């Protein structure tokens, strides 16, 4: 699997976008609301690195994480050739499904799954290719 992006939880996406721009990042995908994640997301790149900014809505499941950790990275997203196979593999290694397979509108319709590990925290695995 290869890394697709680092998910960065932010309180105010516009402020974070301004900061990334000052650091040399370029907007790859403008901010848009993802109703499945109940958050506003945007993607930024610098060279081969990609950051997903995530601003949770007030009633989002992610809001408590933001209150606890403030602005911070909170997941790494990997691309998998076979999402179901990758999910099963990591479950067999002790990862727990945090959010089961569902579409990710801001990833061009790829499906994703979120898993949790005591040693790695939250990871996201996405289809390598959009459906």
Long-range contacts (C-beta under 8 A, 24 or more apart in sequence): 1-78, 1-79, 1-80, 1-86, 1-125, 2-78, 2-79, 3-76, 3-77, 3-78, 3-79, 4-50, 4-77, 4-78, 4-79, 4-126, 5-43, 5-50, 5-51, 5-52, 5-76, 5-77, 6-49, 6-50, 6-51, 6-52, 6-73, 6-75, 6-76, 6-77, 7-51, 7-52, 7-54, 7-73, 7-74, 7-75, 7-76, 7-77, 7-122, 7-124, 8-51, 8-52, 8-53, 8-54, 8-71, 8-72, 8-73, 8-74, 9-54, 9-56, 9-62, 9-65, 9-66, 9-69, 9-71, 9-72, 9-73, 9-74, 10-53, 10-54, 10-55, 10-66, 10-71, 11-55, 11-66, 11-70, 11-71, 12-55, 13-40, 13-42, 13-53, 13-55, 16-53, 16-55, 16-71, 17-42, 17-44, 17-53, 20-44, 20-46, 20-51, 20-53, 25-51, 29-106, 31-55, 32-105, 32-106, 33-57, 34-104, 34-105, 34-106, 35-105, 36-102, 36-103, 36-104, 36-105, 37-62, 37-104, 38-62, 41-106, 43-106, 52-77, 52-106, 74-121, 74-122, 75-114, 75-121, 75-122, 75-123, 75-124, 76-120, 76-123, 76-124, 77-112, 77-123, 77-124, 77-125, 77-126, 78-123, 78-124, 78-125, 78-126, 79-125, 79-126, 79-127, 79-128, 80-125, 80-126, 80-127, 80-128, 81-128, 83-111, 83-112, 83-113, 83-125, 83-126, 83-127, 86-125, 87-113, 87-115, 87-125, 90-115, 90-117, 90-123, 90-125, 91-115, 95-120, 95-123, 98-122, 103-131
